[in-house]
Amino acid sequence: MIFEKKEINLKDGRKCIFRPVEEKDAEALLEYLRIVSSETPFLLRNDDEVTYTIEEEESLIRKIRNHPREIMVIAEVEGIVAGNSAVSSVGSMRRVCHRCAFAIALKKAYWKLGIGSALMEYSFSLAEDMGYEQVELEVVDRNDRAKRLYERFGFKETGRNIRALKYDDGSYRDEYRMIKILTDLQEEGRCR
């Protein structure tokens, strides 16, 4: 889905633009994904597992842009992809169409500037505009900073997936499942 750009002021005085992902972002997004995957153990993949081709990434971007209930927000600072977020449909069946999944990541160089909070706020506003009533995510055990941020935004822990991630050294980490209620609409046919 296409949405309006938004500009925010960062804590260090710079500006950040939130905008819809575009096909021309494919190469920069792949590099960004490699970087963020190498900077933290809390994401799904290792940097060497970012193996999409530019064409595959462009195809994924087209799919998101053409989907009426999915978005990817690019956070751009001085022309550089600093972060992104995504809102994805859990499913189109009436019993689940009120739910969406949320993901977010930022390059370490852009942590603590207010991008994460603003990106979440904007993404949740867009999710409501798309008709979603609840947002779901998973957060890896020991990612206390992210968990506190999610809790500050109203997410509640609803469960735990034991040994959800296995690392190269053979160790495991659990994941917490968290849900945020956006709105509690009882309207029939609310999903679009």
BALOBA-1460 file (C-alpha; in Angstrom, 3 decimals):
// residues 192
<rec num="1" residu="m" x="0.000" y="0.000" z="0.000"/>
<rec num="2" residu="i" x="1.137" y="3.515" z="-0.730"/>
<rec num="3" residu="f" x="0.849" y="6.103" z="2.064"/>
<rec num="4" residu="e" x="1.895" y="9.688" z="2.683"/>
<rec num="5" residu="k" x="5.465" y="10.634" z="3.543"/>
<rec num="6" residu="k" x="6.106" y="11.999" z="6.994"/>
<rec num="7" residu="e" x="9.060" y="14.021" z="8.279"/>
<rec num="8" residu="i" x="10.233" y="13.991" z="11.892"/>
<rec num="9" residu="n" x="12.972" y="15.831" z="13.765"/>
<rec num="10" residu="l" x="15.541" y="13.621" z="15.459"/>
<rec num="11" residu="k" x="17.042" y="14.195" z="18.897"/>
<rec num="12" residu="d" x="20.328" y="15.229" z="17.260"/>
<rec num="13" residu="g" x="18.629" y="17.899" z="15.095"/>
<rec num="14" residu="r" x="18.638" y="15.979" z="11.823"/>
<rec num="15" residu="k" x="15.481" y="15.159" z="9.915"/>
<rec num="16" residu="c" x="14.152" y="11.699" z="9.126"/>
<rec num="17" residu="i" x="11.696" y="10.913" z="6.346"/>
<rec num="18" residu="f" x="9.219" y="8.043" z="6.643"/>
<rec num="19" residu="r" x="8.133" y="6.946" z="3.187"/>
<rec num="20" residu="p" x="6.756" y="3.933" z="1.328"/>
<rec num="21" residu="v" x="9.291" y="1.435" z="0.042"/>
<rec num="22" residu="e" x="10.006" y="1.676" z="-3.693"/>
<rec num="23" residu="e" x="11.511" y="-0.800" z="-6.155"/>
<rec num="24" residu="k" x="14.556" y="1.456" z="-6.538"/>
<rec num="25" residu="d" x="15.289" y="0.746" z="-2.823"/>
<rec num="26" residu="a" x="15.978" y="-2.951" z="-3.447"/>
<rec num="27" residu="e" x="19.782" y="-2.829" z="-3.468"/>
<rec num="28" residu="a" x="19.993" y="-0.401" z="-0.520"/>
<rec num="29" residu="l" x="17.513" y="-2.515" z="1.454"/>
<rec num="30" residu="l" x="19.551" y="-5.668" z="0.950"/>
<rec num="31" residu="e" x="22.687" y="-3.886" z="2.205"/>
<rec num="32" residu="y" x="20.697" y="-2.436" z="5.118"/>
<rec num="33" residu="l" x="19.403" y="-5.921" z="5.989"/>
<rec num="34" residu="r" x="22.950" y="-7.319" z="5.979"/>
<rec num="35" residu="i" x="24.092" y="-4.523" z="8.303"/>
<rec num="36" residu="v" x="21.255" y="-4.766" z="10.837"/>
<rec num="37" residu="s" x="21.495" y="-8.569" z="10.818"/>
<rec num="38" residu="s" x="25.184" y="-8.295" z="11.771"/>
<rec num="39" residu="e" x="24.631" y="-5.690" z="14.506"/>
<rec num="40" residu="t" x="22.290" y="-7.592" z="16.799"/>
<rec num="41" residu="p" x="21.545" y="-11.198" z="17.767"/>
<rec num="42" residu="f" x="17.851" y="-10.362" z="18.095"/>
<rec num="43" residu="l" x="16.803" y="-10.583" z="14.436"/>
<rec num="44" residu="l" x="15.701" y="-13.700" z="12.585"/>
<rec num="45" residu="r" x="18.738" y="-14.157" z="10.362"/>
<rec num="46" residu="n" x="22.501" y="-13.800" z="10.253"/>
<rec num="47" residu="d" x="24.026" y="-11.368" z="7.780"/>
<rec num="48" residu="d" x="25.323" y="-14.197" z="5.570"/>
<rec num="49" residu="e" x="21.742" y="-15.432" z="5.183"/>
<rec num="50" residu="v" x="20.672" y="-12.290" z="3.321"/>
<rec num="51" residu="t" x="20.847" y="-13.961" z="-0.060"/>
<rec num="52" residu="y" x="17.965" y="-12.400" z="-1.995"/>
<rec num="53" residu="t" x="18.791" y="-11.103" z="-5.439"/>
<rec num="54" residu="i" x="17.906" y="-7.539" z="-6.358"/>
<rec num="55" residu="e" x="15.181" y="-8.936" z="-8.618"/>
<rec num="56" residu="e" x="13.692" y="-10.982" z="-5.749"/>
<rec num="57" residu="e" x="13.740" y="-7.939" z="-3.482"/>
<rec num="58" residu="e" x="12.074" y="-5.822" z="-6.187"/>
<rec num="59" residu="s" x="9.361" y="-8.469" z="-6.536"/>
<rec num="60" residu="l" x="8.761" y="-8.442" z="-2.770"/>
<rec num="61" residu="i" x="8.563" y="-4.641" z="-2.795"/>
<rec num="62" residu="r" x="6.018" y="-4.709" z="-5.654"/>
<rec num="63" residu="k" x="3.910" y="-7.226" z="-3.720"/>
<rec num="64" residu="i" x="3.885" y="-5.023" z="-0.609"/>
<rec num="65" residu="r" x="3.159" y="-1.822" z="-2.535"/>
<rec num="66" residu="n" x="0.263" y="-3.480" z="-4.394"/>
<rec num="67" residu="h" x="-1.276" y="-5.113" z="-1.320"/>
<rec num="68" residu="p" x="-4.113" y="-2.978" z="0.104"/>
<rec num="69" residu="r" x="-3.361" y="-3.974" z="3.710"/>
<rec num="70" residu="e" x="0.433" y="-4.246" z="3.898"/>
<rec num="71" residu="i" x="3.095" y="-1.581" z="4.192"/>
<rec num="72" residu="m" x="6.820" y="-1.208" z="4.504"/>
<rec num="73" residu="v" x="7.985" y="2.121" z="5.871"/>
<rec num="74" residu="i" x="11.505" y="3.270" z="5.070"/>
<rec num="75" residu="a" x="13.149" y="5.583" z="7.619"/>
<rec num="76" residu="e" x="15.638" y="7.674" z="5.665"/>
<rec num="77" residu="v" x="18.178" y="10.068" z="7.170"/>
<rec num="78" residu="e" x="20.238" y="12.214" z="4.804"/>
<rec num="79" residu="g" x="19.420" y="9.840" z="1.938"/>
<rec num="80" residu="i" x="20.496" y="6.721" z="3.869"/>
<rec num="81" residu="v" x="18.169" y="3.877" z="4.907"/>
<rec num="82" residu="a" x="18.406" y="4.092" z="8.703"/>
<rec num="83" residu="g" x="15.564" y="1.706" z="9.492"/>
<rec num="84" residu="n" x="12.304" y="0.238" z="8.413"/>
<rec num="85" residu="s" x="9.078" y="-1.201" z="9.701"/>
<rec num="86" residu="a" x="6.484" y="-3.487" z="8.181"/>
<rec num="87" residu="v" x="2.846" y="-4.198" z="8.836"/>
<rec num="88" residu="s" x="1.676" y="-7.490" z="7.295"/>
<rec num="89" residu="s" x="-1.663" y="-9.184" z="7.163"/>
<rec num="90" residu="v" x="-2.028" y="-12.325" z="9.290"/>
<rec num="91" residu="g" x="-4.643" y="-13.553" z="6.814"/>
<rec num="92" residu="s" x="-7.658" y="-12.583" z="4.764"/>
<rec num="93" residu="m" x="-10.222" y="-14.876" z="6.356"/>
<rec num="94" residu="r" x="-12.850" y="-12.988" z="8.356"/>
<rec num="95" residu="r" x="-11.808" y="-14.613" z="11.632"/>
<rec num="96" residu="v" x="-8.228" y="-13.309" z="11.414"/>
<rec num="97" residu="c" x="-8.388" y="-10.252" z="9.162"/>
<rec num="98" residu="h" x="-8.472" y="-7.950" z="12.214"/>
<rec num="99" residu="r" x="-4.888" y="-8.995" z="13.061"/>
<rec num="100" residu="c" x="-1.566" y="-7.816" z="11.638"/>
<rec num="101" residu="a" x="2.068" y="-8.646" z="12.280"/>
<rec num="102" residu="f" x="4.630" y="-5.918" z="12.956"/>
<rec num="103" residu="a" x="8.394" y="-5.866" z="12.457"/>
<rec num="104" residu="i" x="10.934" y="-3.093" z="12.943"/>
<rec num="105" residu="a" x="14.715" y="-2.692" z="12.756"/>
<rec num="106" residu="l" x="17.186" y="0.185" z="12.867"/>
<rec num="107" residu="k" x="20.874" y="0.438" z="12.099"/>
<rec num="108" residu="k" x="22.808" y="0.773" z="15.340"/>
<rec num="109" residu="a" x="24.132" y="4.205" z="14.298"/>
<rec num="110" residu="y" x="20.539" y="5.490" z="14.462"/>
<rec num="111" residu="w" x="19.523" y="4.045" z="17.838"/>
<rec num="112" residu="k" x="18.393" y="6.450" z="20.584"/>
<rec num="113" residu="l" x="17.412" y="9.251" z="18.183"/>
<rec num="114" residu="g" x="13.639" y="8.768" z="18.445"/>
<rec num="115" residu="i" x="13.254" y="6.956" z="15.119"/>
<rec num="116" residu="g" x="11.991" y="3.690" z="16.610"/>
<rec num="117" residu="s" x="9.234" y="5.294" z="18.677"/>
<rec num="118" residu="a" x="8.108" y="7.580" z="15.858"/>
<rec num="119" residu="l" x="8.213" y="4.723" z="13.357"/>
<rec num="120" residu="m" x="6.044" y="2.593" z="15.618"/>
<rec num="121" residu="e" x="3.558" y="5.386" z="16.198"/>
<rec num="122" residu="y" x="3.241" y="6.074" z="12.456"/>
<rec num="123" residu="s" x="3.028" y="2.366" z="11.562"/>
<rec num="124" residu="f" x="0.265" y="1.747" z="14.105"/>
<rec num="125" residu="s" x="-1.679" y="4.738" z="12.795"/>
<rec num="126" residu="l" x="-1.412" y="3.311" z="9.269"/>
<rec num="127" residu="a" x="-2.439" y="-0.140" z="10.576"/>
<rec num="128" residu="e" x="-5.603" y="1.365" z="12.061"/>
<rec num="129" residu="d" x="-6.297" y="3.180" z="8.773"/>
<rec num="130" residu="m" x="-6.069" y="-0.215" z="7.022"/>
<rec num="131" residu="g" x="-8.714" y="-1.616" z="9.388"/>
<rec num="132" residu="y" x="-6.557" y="-3.642" z="11.753"/>
<rec num="133" residu="e" x="-7.648" y="-3.966" z="15.368"/>
<rec num="134" residu="q" x="-4.591" y="-5.643" z="16.856"/>
<rec num="135" residu="v" x="-0.868" y="-5.756" z="16.196"/>
<rec num="136" residu="e" x="1.257" y="-8.818" z="16.968"/>
<rec num="137" residu="l" x="4.998" y="-9.316" z="17.219"/>
<rec num="138" residu="e" x="7.668" y="-11.536" z="18.693"/>
<rec num="139" residu="v" x="10.630" y="-10.282" z="20.700"/>
<rec num="140" residu="v" x="13.697" y="-12.384" z="21.513"/>
<rec num="141" residu="d" x="14.511" y="-13.125" z="25.150"/>
<rec num="142" residu="r" x="17.144" y="-10.729" z="26.545"/>
<rec num="143" residu="n" x="16.179" y="-7.971" z="24.093"/>
<rec num="144" residu="d" x="15.078" y="-5.975" z="27.122"/>
<rec num="145" residu="r" x="15.378" y="-2.595" z="25.416"/>
<rec num="146" residu="a" x="12.938" y="-3.562" z="22.674"/>
<rec num="147" residu="k" x="10.580" y="-5.303" z="25.096"/>
<rec num="148" residu="r" x="10.395" y="-2.184" z="27.278"/>
<rec num="149" residu="l" x="9.695" y="-0.060" z="24.191"/>
<rec num="150" residu="y" x="6.888" y="-2.387" z="23.107"/>
<rec num="151" residu="e" x="5.409" y="-2.349" z="26.614"/>
<rec num="152" residu="r" x="5.545" y="1.447" z="26.620"/>
<rec num="153" residu="f" x="3.440" y="1.330" z="23.443"/>
<rec num="154" residu="g" x="0.826" y="-0.865" z="25.118"/>
<rec num="155" residu="f" x="1.967" y="-4.333" z="24.052"/>
<rec num="156" residu="k" x="1.220" y="-7.152" z="26.489"/>
<rec num="157" residu="e" x="3.069" y="-10.436" z="26.636"/>
<rec num="158" residu="t" x="0.723" y="-13.288" z="25.714"/>
<rec num="159" residu="g" x="3.030" y="-16.285" z="25.505"/>
<rec num="160" residu="r" x="6.480" y="-17.674" z="25.040"/>
<rec num="161" residu="n" x="7.970" y="-19.844" z="22.315"/>
<rec num="162" residu="i" x="10.648" y="-21.937" z="24.009"/>
<rec num="163" residu="r" x="13.955" y="-22.335" z="22.120"/>
<rec num="164" residu="a" x="12.583" y="-20.327" z="19.204"/>
<rec num="165" residu="l" x="16.031" y="-19.374" z="17.899"/>
<rec num="166" residu="k" x="19.137" y="-21.544" z="17.736"/>
<rec num="167" residu="y" x="22.466" y="-19.779" z="17.322"/>
<rec num="168" residu="d" x="25.609" y="-20.977" z="15.574"/>
<rec num="169" residu="d" x="27.263" y="-21.695" z="18.934"/>
<rec num="170" residu="g" x="24.449" y="-24.154" z="19.776"/>
<rec num="171" residu="s" x="22.716" y="-21.893" z="22.311"/>
<rec num="172" residu="y" x="18.985" y="-21.144" z="22.205"/>
<rec num="173" residu="r" x="16.804" y="-18.148" z="22.964"/>
<rec num="174" residu="d" x="13.105" y="-18.004" z="23.628"/>
<rec num="175" residu="e" x="10.737" y="-15.528" z="22.012"/>
<rec num="176" residu="y" x="7.954" y="-13.622" z="23.733"/>
<rec num="177" residu="r" x="4.724" y="-13.165" z="21.817"/>
<rec num="178" residu="m" x="3.248" y="-9.704" z="22.352"/>
<rec num="179" residu="i" x="-0.022" y="-8.112" z="21.273"/>
<rec num="180" residu="k" x="-1.256" y="-4.527" z="21.193"/>
<rec num="181" residu="i" x="-4.958" y="-3.799" z="20.839"/>
<rec num="182" residu="l" x="-5.411" y="-0.832" z="18.510"/>
<rec num="183" residu="t" x="-9.172" y="-0.639" z="18.690"/>
<rec num="184" residu="d" x="-11.992" y="-2.934" z="19.660"/>
<rec num="185" residu="l" x="-14.436" y="-2.513" z="16.801"/>
<rec num="186" residu="q" x="-17.410" y="-4.844" z="16.796"/>
<rec num="187" residu="e" x="-18.416" y="-3.813" z="13.285"/>
<rec num="188" residu="e" x="-19.188" y="-6.659" z="10.962"/>
<rec num="189" residu="g" x="-17.167" y="-6.596" z="7.773"/>
<rec num="190" residu="r" x="-14.587" y="-4.135" z="9.142"/>
<rec num="191" residu="c" x="-11.719" y="-5.867" z="7.346"/>
<rec num="192" residu="r" x="-11.066" y="-4.523" z="3.890"/>
